[in-house]
Amino acid sequence: MTTPSPTESLAGRRPNIMLVVMDDMGYSDPGCYGGEIETPNVDRLASSGVRFTQFYNTGRCWPSRAGILTGYYPPQVCMDPPTGYRPPWQQLLPQHLDPCGYRSYHSGKWHMHNTKDPERDGGFDKSSGGTIEQYGHFFHQEDGGTKFSATAITDHALECLEEHHARHAETPFFHYVCYTTPHFPVQAEQEDIDNYMDRYEEGWDVMRERRWQRLRALGIVNCDLSAREPDVPAPHYLAGKDEWDDQYGPGEIEYAVPWDSLSAEQKRFQATKMAIHAAMVDRTDREIGRLLNQLEAMAVREDTLVLFLSDNGASAEMMIRGQGHDPSVPAGSEMSHLCLGPGWSTCSNAPFRRHKIWVHEGGVSTALVASWPNGIKARGALRHDMGHVIDFLPTILELAGVDPAEIPIPAGAPTLPGKSLVPTFAQDGSVTRDHIYFHHAGNRALRVGDWKLVNESLVDQGASDNSWALYDLSTDRCEMVDQSSQMPNKCQEMRAQWQACEDEYRTQRPSIE
């Protein structure tokens, strides 16, 4: 007997869709994924819907957004590396949804390098934030005041929702809400920081083990805790420790060393940075609560699918942008420019290895919560199906009434590589796929079933092209036991398969005469 899909069971009623994207949030930052950060609104979404345990992004901001909006792997649309070239057949989600009768809104970060104007070029009916640069989180207002980024982005989203309710209440909507938090620099309102100032004094070793234990108790992971890697440097654009001392003082460090090896001054400095990171996630959760309250006030919450995820894992990057860093001001205030760094990034991505930019699990794994009261009957359930951000487009179009097998593909466009996630709303294990492909900044990976092949040739690290490792994620999702030497044939088979994917998925920008 075939289980009816949500769209069939609702006799054609099409939901509103709100896709909420965090920026550089770690896998285990939200409370419903084992974190100690207070996220009651995201937790409420999880308890009223489902959580995916094996969902992937691309490991970096702009490629993930390209996958979300186009339904293609980023190299297919010349977005990794970003060239600025837009294939003539490329369409974004709103351009697919318009013929289905949806109105589309965008609030927050954009970062689609080959689509400059979300309205003119991307099909959104209303957009704000397309010019956001990641220099700080205190947005300057016309009246001379400042507003925290998550609050400003939510204010625009609320304006869109209110206008939609007043003028287009009978029309379904797609709302793409993209927060810039908790991307560096770590900045937050002081009252929010104060709520977390004492929470991280035990250090990243203790905190990441607690997260791992909670994740295991929740049934989200079954692996061991990955080893902290004290020899992996943070990607950075500063000259090195001497320049850090000049900018940040002796509290900053480049590596995820044992917490107990830090001086008292370093411990205070590092614990403060994580308190700010937590405050950013906490505040954004409260802003998401404002969005949910608005949906309830409009009497559409029951018929709205809310999706919540992050564009990549937490960041170990160390750099200073914008107005620079003033060491005399309070940490986390507008004129400070601190980065989370590798120690706490390792904690935020627990229990997995590595960080944003890498394609190990810590860089590309994301929490994904899906809540749709009238369409997803499960409450607080887990979904272990493998998924990727390229799946959002076929999923959303199916909910809009388009058969995934009949999505209109413009002339010259490749076949869409993603899978609709709609069957997972009703039943775990209902979506299968041949593979998931990764390639970013020289880092390469392929997942086939429970096997994952990884190459960590991060461009500025100079790793060898032969440094491929093979992991069995059914028991070793923390990627600690390399089986490439024990299974050379499997390794070679997957290397060939990765290369076939690379050849298929990399669209070349036409040469300009």
Secondary structure, DSSP 8 states (H G I E B T S, - for coil): -----HHHHTTT---EEEEEEESS--TT-SGGGT--S--HHHHHHHHTSEEEEEEE--SSHHHHHHHHHHSS-GGGGTBTTB-S---TT---HHHHHGGGT-EEEEEE----TT---TTTTT--SEEE-TT--TT-SEEE-TTS-EEEHHHHHHHHHHHHHHHHHHH-TTS-EEEEEE--TT-SS----HHHHHTTTTTTTT-HHHHHHHHHHHHHHHTS--S------TT----BSS--HHHHHHHH-TT--SS---GGGS-HHHHHHHHHHHHHHHHHHHHHHHHHHHHHHHHHHTT-GGGEEEEEEESSS----B---TT---TTS-TTSTT-----HHHHHHHHTTTSS--TTS-SHHHHEEEEEEE-TTT---SSEEEEEEEEGGGHHHHHHHHTT--GGG----TT---------HHHHH-TT----S-EEEEETTEEEEEETTEEEEEE--GGGT--TT-EEEEETTT-TT-----TTT-HHHHHHHHHHHHHHHHHH--------
